[in-house]
Amino acid sequence: WQEASACMLDCNYRQHKSISISGCNDLKIFSLNIRSLNKNISRLRDDIDQYTKFDILCFNETSCNPDNAAGGIADFELDGFYTPILQNPSRASGRGGGLAIYINNNTCSADDIKVVDGLSSNSTPSAGEFLFVEVKVRKNINKTAIIGAMYRSPSASPNTFLESMKSNLQFLERHKNKHIIIAGDANIDLIQHDSDIHAQTISEDTLSHGFTEVISKPTRITDHSATLIDHIFTNSLTLTTSTGILINDLSDHLGTFINLNINSTRVTNNYRVSSNHTPTPHRKFSSDNIEHFKRLIGEEDWHEVDMESEAQTKFNKFESIYTRHYNTAFPETINTKKRKNQRKNPKPWILPWLEDACDRKHRLYKDFVKKPTPANGLKYKKMKKFVEKHIKLAKNKYYTAYFKEHHANSKKQWQMLNSLLNRGKKSMHTTKLISANGKVISTPKEITSSFNDYFCGIASSLKAKITVNTSYDHYHYLGPPTDISIQLHPGRNGHSALIPLL
């Protein structure tokens, strides 16, 4: 929550000359509604030095079809970038719409670029246009990122577009461990969030899937209006080092950008359902522990080592004794220092940022109680509504992820269901067995040992029951001779004749 607020506050208007070249640990992305790529390609080439500062360029409303261009896709190439990935406009007329993504030559190799077919679409104008590319960034690092460009025409249905957006967000759940950025013009004004249901929906859908909007100021400004309709959503908020709006007169829209430090060791996704991170154990080498270790070593007589005759066995015994004393004197411990606002027994779906939001809600309510003015009451009610909504979303996301993870494990499913329904564990009846000697055994150790002895002794028990008698020869085991037999008689030319006898 604090990082999201800081990121929003840091989003300011900037000029191209103030932007630095993308560093070896950075992933810098620029997005713009270019209002015809064919019309502005020459200006892009003229100012190419401004754009090579970025790793990836995302353009929407390109209004271009390379099949209709004289030189084909080569007419849209830029120096310093690979051949662009273009998507035709969804309209049959080819006017309005269309997406393009350019990837810097220094960002990766050509083989590291792949279009994500399951997300890219332009078949239905009302559903919006989406183009997603997976890139393996190979600067000083080796990270995978998914970059998405999007566009919705003002005349297209917002509801249909939001349904497509939500479907893509659900698809991206399988890639949540990668860095994902979605940028483009949705023609949904987030400044009207309080009164526009579509602005509320896109905010809720992106947040519920772990994405955060990082642009907070108007991106299309006229003499009578200012709207925030060009967005950048990312699932790597904690790695975001800078965002902003670039003053650019290529079109009536301003450009937006985001920079990620993807070589950072910080947590990538601030909105994860749960964290698999475990604290690293450490040892405390204090003077008292060192003296304790010296005392243990001094009191050891090493008798077990002297009893061994082989050198390797002696060393193994020595190492075992030494390690035992070392672990005794310097035990591993885990730092259990709590975060600010961390609860004593936090629920798995209460994330750190949500804990901070809850704390802020409590403080606002305290302010309202001390000074019950309408302004303080309004602040508290807004924060309360926000917290309740996101707690509900966090719960839904956590439990949905849990049941998806354990969809093939009925035991885990029932454990969670029983926990949610507050069903206590039923008392288990004690298992009792009567051993061969008539003794009743009931402890797990005795029962296990009894079964082990029985099955391990089956062969010897059967063998003991077999009586060995050596007084018979082999004829004793043969049955009576058959009445039908054969006899050989001399035949012609020295051959024997086979004559059956009855």
C-alpha positions in Angstrom: 0.0 0.0 0.0 2.8 2.4 0.9 4.8 1.5 -2.2 1.7 1.9 -4.4 1.1 5.4 -2.9 4.7 6.3 -3.4 4.6 5.1 -7.0 1.5 7.2 -7.7 3.0 10.3 -6.2 6.2 9.8 -8.2 4.3 9.8 -11.5 5.0 13.2 -13.0 5.1 14.9 -16.4 8.6 14.7 -18.0 10.4 15.5 -21.2 12.2 12.9 -23.3 15.5 14.5 -22.6 15.2 13.8 -18.9 14.9 10.1 -19.5 18.1 8.1 -19.1 19.1 5.1 -21.2 17.9 1.7 -19.9 20.5 0.2 -17.6 21.8 -3.4 -17.6 19.4 -4.3 -14.8 16.4 -2.3 -16.1 13.4 -3.1 -18.2 12.1 0.2 -19.5 8.8 0.3 -21.4 7.2 3.2 -23.4 3.5 3.3 -24.4 1.7 5.7 -26.7 -1.6 6.0 -28.6 0.2 7.0 -31.8 -2.9 7.8 -34.0 -1.5 6.2 -37.1 1.9 4.6 -37.2 2.2 5.1 -40.9 1.7 8.9 -40.5 4.3 9.2 -37.6 6.9 6.6 -38.6 9.1 9.3 -40.1 9.0 11.4 -36.9 9.9 8.3 -34.9 12.9 7.8 -37.1 13.9 11.4 -36.8 13.9 11.2 -33.0 15.1 7.6 -32.8 17.7 8.5 -30.1 14.8 9.4 -27.7 13.2 6.0 -28.2 16.3 3.7 -28.1 16.5 4.7 -24.4 13.6 2.2 -23.9 13.7 -1.6 -24.1 10.2 -1.9 -25.5 7.9 0.4 -27.4 4.1 -0.3 -27.3 2.0 1.6 -29.8 -1.8 1.4 -30.1 -4.2 2.8 -32.6 -1.6 2.2 -35.3 -4.2 2.1 -38.1 -1.8 0.1 -40.3 -1.8 -3.2 -42.2 1.7 -4.2 -43.4 0.0 -6.2 -46.2 -1.2 -3.0 -47.7 2.1 -1.2 -47.4 4.3 -0.9 -50.5 7.4 -2.3 -48.7 5.5 -4.6 -46.4 6.5 -4.7 -42.8 9.9 -3.2 -43.7 8.1 0.2 -44.0 7.6 0.2 -40.2 11.0 -0.9 -39.0 13.1 1.3 -36.7 16.9 1.4 -36.3 18.0 -0.3 -33.1 14.9 -2.4 -32.9 14.0 -5.9 -34.2 11.3 -6.2 -36.9 8.1 -5.0 -35.2 5.4 -7.3 -34.1 2.2 -5.8 -35.7 -1.4 -6.7 -35.3 -3.9 -5.4 -37.8 -6.9 -3.3 -36.7 -10.0 -5.2 -35.9 -12.2 -3.0 -38.0 -12.6 -4.1 -41.6 -11.9 -0.6 -42.8 -8.4 -0.7 -41.2 -9.0 2.8 -39.6 -8.6 3.0 -35.9 -7.2 0.3 -33.8 -4.1 -1.8 -34.5 -1.2 -2.6 -32.2 2.6 -2.7 -32.5 5.4 -3.7 -30.2 9.1 -2.9 -30.9 11.9 -4.6 -28.9 15.3 -3.1 -28.6 18.2 -5.1 -30.0 20.1 -4.7 -26.7 17.3 -6.2 -24.7 17.5 -9.8 -26.0 18.2 -11.9 -29.0 15.6 -12.4 -31.8 15.1 -16.0 -30.7 14.0 -14.8 -27.2 10.8 -13.1 -28.5 7.6 -15.0 -28.7 4.0 -13.9 -29.3 1.6 -15.3 -26.7 -1.2 -16.6 -28.9 -3.6 -17.4 -26.1 -3.8 -13.7 -25.2 -3.4 -11.8 -28.5 -6.7 -11.1 -30.3 -8.3 -8.6 -32.7 -11.3 -10.6 -34.0 -14.1 -8.6 -32.4 -13.9 -4.8 -32.3 -16.3 -4.6 -29.3 -14.0 -6.9 -27.3 -11.0 -4.7 -27.8 -7.6 -5.5 -29.1 -4.7 -7.2 -27.3 -1.2 -8.2 -28.3 1.1 -10.0 -25.8 4.7 -10.8 -26.3 7.0 -12.9 -24.1 10.6 -11.7 -23.9 13.6 -13.3 -22.2 15.6 -10.3 -21.2 19.3 -11.1 -21.6 21.3 -8.0 -20.6 23.2 -8.6 -17.4 20.4 -10.8 -16.3 18.2 -13.7 -17.5 14.6 -12.8 -16.7 11.3 -13.5 -18.5 8.8 -10.7 -19.0 5.4 -10.6 -20.7 4.5 -7.3 -22.3 0.9 -6.6 -23.4 -0.4 -3.8 -25.6 -4.2 -3.1 -25.6 -6.7 -0.7 -27.2 -10.4 -0.1 -27.0 -12.2 2.2 -29.4 -14.5 4.8 -27.7 -17.4 3.4 -29.7 -16.8 -0.2 -28.5 -18.7 -1.6 -25.6 -16.8 -1.1 -22.3 -18.5 -4.1 -20.8 -17.4 -6.5 -23.6 -13.9 -5.1 -23.4 -13.7 -5.5 -19.6 -14.8 -9.2 -20.0 -12.0 -9.8 -22.4 -9.6 -8.0 -20.1 -10.7 -10.1 -17.2 -10.3 -13.3 -19.3 -6.7 -12.3 -20.1 -6.0 -11.6 -16.5 -7.2 -15.0 -15.6 -5.0 -16.5 -18.3 -2.0 -14.6 -16.9 -2.4 -16.3 -13.5 -0.3 -19.2 -14.8 2.5 -16.7 -15.5 2.3 -14.8 -12.2 6.0 -15.5 -11.4 7.0 -13.5 -14.5 7.2 -9.8 -14.8 4.0 -8.7 -16.6 3.2 -5.2 -17.9 -0.1 -4.3 -19.7 -0.1 -0.9 -21.4 -2.5 0.9 -23.7 -5.5 3.1 -24.3 -8.7 1.6 -22.8 -10.7 4.8 -23.1 -11.8 4.4 -19.5 -11.1 7.5 -17.4 -9.7 6.5 -14.0 -10.1 10.1 -12.8 -13.8 9.4 -12.8 -13.3 6.3 -10.6 -15.8 7.4 -8.0 -18.7 7.9 -10.5 -17.8 5.6 -13.4 -18.7 1.9 -13.0 -16.3 0.9 -15.7 -13.4 2.6 -14.1 -14.2 0.9 -10.8 -14.5 -2.5 -12.6 -11.1 -2.3 -14.4 -9.5 -1.2 -11.1 -11.1 -4.1 -9.2 -10.3 -6.7 -11.8 -6.7 -5.7 -12.1 -6.1 -5.5 -8.4 -7.8 -8.8 -7.7 -5.3 -10.5 -10.1 -2.3 -8.8 -8.6 -1.8 -5.8 -11.0 -1.5 -2.2 -10.0 -2.0 0.9 -12.1 1.1 3.1 -12.0 -0.1 6.1 -13.9 -2.0 8.7 -11.8 -2.2 11.9 -13.8 -4.2 12.8 -17.0 -2.7 11.5 -20.3 -5.0 13.3 -22.7 -5.3 17.0 -22.1 -7.3 19.6 -24.1 -8.5 23.1 -23.3 -11.8 21.7 -21.9 -10.9 18.3 -20.5 -8.2 16.2 -18.9 -8.6 12.4 -18.8 -6.5 9.4 -17.6 -7.3 6.8 -20.3 -3.8 5.6 -21.1 -2.8 3.0 -18.5 0.1 0.8 -17.4 -0.6 -2.1 -15.1 2.1 -4.2 -13.6 2.4 -7.2 -11.3 5.9 -6.1 -10.2 5.1 -3.0 -8.2 7.9 -3.5 -5.7 10.5 -3.6 -8.5 9.1 -0.4 -10.1 11.8 2.3 -9.9 10.1 5.1 -11.9 6.9 5.9 -13.8 5.8 9.0 -15.6 4.0 10.7 -18.4 6.1 12.0 -21.4 5.2 15.3 -23.1 5.0 14.1 -26.7 3.2 15.9 -29.5 3.1 12.9 -31.9 -0.6 12.6 -31.2 -3.2 14.1 -28.9 -2.3 11.6 -26.3 0.8 11.8 -24.0 3.2 8.9 -23.7 3.5 6.8 -20.6 6.5 4.8 -19.3 7.6 2.4 -16.5 11.0 1.3 -15.5 11.6 -2.0 -13.5 14.7 -3.1 -11.8 14.2 -6.8 -12.6 17.6 -7.8 -11.2 16.5 -6.8 -7.7 16.3 -9.4 -5.0 13.1 -7.9 -3.6 9.8 -9.7 -3.8 8.4 -9.4 -7.3 4.6 -9.7 -6.7 3.3 -7.6 -3.8 -0.2 -9.1 -4.2 0.6 -12.8 -4.0 -2.0 -15.0 -2.4 0.6 -16.5 -0.1 4.3 -16.4 0.4 6.6 -19.4 0.2 9.5 -17.3 1.6 11.0 -18.8 4.8 13.4 -16.9 7.0 17.0 -18.0 6.7 18.3 -19.7 9.8 21.5 -18.4 11.4 23.9 -19.2 14.2 25.0 -16.9 17.0 28.7 -16.9 17.7 28.7 -15.1 21.0 31.6 -15.3 23.5 29.4 -17.5 25.8 28.6 -19.9 23.0 32.3 -20.1 22.0 33.3 -20.9 25.6 30.6 -23.5 25.7 31.9 -25.1 22.5 35.5 -25.2 23.9 34.2 -26.8 27.1 32.3 -29.5 25.2 35.4 -30.3 23.1 37.6 -30.3 26.1 35.4 -32.7 28.0 35.1 -35.2 25.1 37.4 -38.3 25.7 37.1 -39.4 22.0 36.9 -43.0 23.1 34.5 -43.8 20.2 37.1 -42.7 17.8 39.9 -44.8 19.3 37.8 -47.9 19.1 37.8 -47.7 15.3 40.6 -49.3 13.3 40.2 -47.9 9.8 41.2 -44.3 9.0 38.0 -43.4 7.2 35.8 -44.8 9.9 37.8 -42.9 12.5 37.4 -39.7 10.6 33.6 -40.2 10.2 33.2 -40.8 13.9 35.3 -37.8 14.7 33.2 -35.6 12.3 30.0 -36.9 13.9 31.1 -36.0 17.4 32.5 -32.6 16.4 29.3 -31.7 14.5 27.2 -32.7 17.5 29.1 -30.4 19.8 29.1 -27.7 17.2 25.3 -27.8 16.8 24.9 -27.9 20.6 27.0 -24.8 21.2 25.8 -22.9 18.1 22.2 -23.9 17.4 20.4 -22.6 14.4 17.9 -19.9 15.1 15.4 -17.9 13.0 14.8 -14.2 13.2 11.2 -13.7 14.1 11.2 -9.9 14.1 7.7 -8.7 13.2 6.8 -6.2 10.5 5.1 -3.0 11.4 1.4 -3.7 11.8 1.9 -7.4 11.6 -0.7 -9.4 13.5 0.1 -12.0 16.1 -1.7 -14.7 14.1 -2.2 -13.3 10.6 -4.6 -14.9 8.3 -2.9 -16.2 5.1 -5.0 -13.9 2.9 -4.1 -10.8 4.9 -1.1 -9.4 3.0 1.3 -6.8 4.4 -0.2 -3.9 2.4 -3.7 -4.9 3.5 -2.5 -4.9 7.1 -1.3 -1.4 6.6 -4.6 -0.4 5.1 -6.5 -1.9 8.0 -4.2 0.1 10.4 -4.9 3.2 8.5 -8.7 2.6 8.7 -8.4 2.2 12.5 -6.5 5.5 12.8 -9.1 7.3 10.7 -11.8 5.9 12.9 -9.9 7.1 15.9 -9.7 10.6 14.4 -13.4 10.5 13.7 -14.2 9.5 17.3 -12.0 12.3 18.6 -13.3 14.9 16.1 -16.5 13.7 14.5 -16.7 16.1 11.6 -18.3 15.3 8.3 -14.9 15.4 6.6 -13.3 12.9 9.0 -16.4 10.7 8.7 -16.2 10.7 5.0 -12.5 9.8 5.1 -13.2 6.9 7.4 -16.1 5.6 5.4 -14.1 5.6 2.2 -11.2 3.8 3.8 -13.6 1.3 5.4 -15.3 0.6 2.1 -11.9 0.1 0.5 -10.6 -2.3 3.2 -13.8 -4.4 3.2 -13.8 -4.7 -0.5 -10.1 -5.8 -0.7 -10.4 -8.2 2.2 -13.3 -9.8 0.4 -11.2 -10.0 -2.8 -8.1 -11.3 -0.9 -10.2 -14.0 0.7 -11.7 -15.0 -2.6 -8.3 -15.1 -4.3 -6.7 -17.1 -1.5 -9.4 -19.8 -1.3 -9.7 -20.0 -5.1 -6.0 -20.6 -5.4 -6.1 -23.1 -2.5 -8.8 -25.3 -4.1 -7.2 -25.1 -7.5 -3.9 -26.2 -6.1 -5.5 -29.1 -4.3 -8.1 -30.0 -6.8 -6.9 -33.6 -6.9 -6.5 -33.9 -3.2 -9.8 -34.5 -1.4 -8.1 -34.7 2.0 -6.8 -31.1 1.7 -10.1 -29.9 0.3 -12.0 -31.4 3.3 -9.5 -30.0 5.7 -10.1 -26.5 4.4 -13.9 -27.0 4.3 -14.0 -28.3 7.9 -11.8 -25.3 8.9 -14.2 -22.8 7.2 -17.2 -24.5 8.7 -15.5 -24.6 12.1 -15.8 -28.3 12.4 -13.7 -29.8 15.2 -11.7 -33.0 14.8 -13.6 -36.1 15.9 -12.0 -38.3 18.5 -10.4 -41.4 17.1 -11.0 -44.8 18.6 -7.9 -46.6 19.8 -6.8 -49.6 17.8 -6.2 -52.7 19.8 -4.6 -56.0 18.6 -4.1 -59.4 20.3 -0.6 -60.7 19.7 0.3 -64.4 19.1 1.0 -64.8 22.8 -2.4 -63.4 23.7 -1.1 -60.0 24.8 -3.3 -57.0 24.0 -1.3 -54.2 22.3 -2.6 -50.7 21.6 0.2 -48.2 21.1 1.2 -47.3 17.6 4.8 -48.5 18.1 3.7 -51.9 19.5 1.2 -52.4 16.6 3.8 -51.4 14.0 6.4 -53.7 15.5 3.9 -56.6 15.7 2.9 -56.3 12.0 6.6 -56.0 11.0 7.6 -59.2 12.9 4.7 -61.1 11.4 5.4 -60.3 7.8 9.1 -60.5 8.1 8.8 -64.0 9.6 6.4 -65.5 7.1 9.1 -67.3 5.2 10.9 -68.8 8.2 7.5 -69.9 9.7 6.5 -71.7 6.6 9.9 -73.3 6.3 9.7 -74.6 9.8 6.4 -76.3 9.1 7.8 -78.3 6.1 9.0 -81.8 7.1 12.1 -83.1 5.3 12.1 -86.9 4.6 15.0 -88.4 2.8 13.9 -92.1 2.9 12.3 -92.1 -0.5 14.0 -92.3 -3.9 12.7 -90.5 -7.0 10.4 -93.4 -8.1 8.3 -92.6 -5.0 7.2 -89.4 -6.6 6.3 -90.9 -10.0 2.8 -92.0 -10.7 1.7 -95.3 -12.2 2.8 -96.0 -15.9 0.3 -95.3 -18.6 -1.3 -98.1 -20.6 -0.4 -96.5 -23.9 3.3 -96.8 -24.8 5.5 -97.0 -27.9 8.1 -99.5 -29.1 10.7 -99.2 -31.8 11.2 -102.1 -34.3 13.8 -102.3 -37.1 12.5 -101.0 -40.4 13.5 -101.0 -44.0 16.9 -99.5 -45.1 18.1 -99.4 -41.6 15.4 -97.0 -40.3 13.3 -97.7 -37.2 9.6 -98.0 -37.4 7.4 -96.3 -34.7 4.6 -98.8 -33.8 2.1 -97.8 -31.2 1.1 -100.6 -28.9 -2.1 -100.7 -27.0 
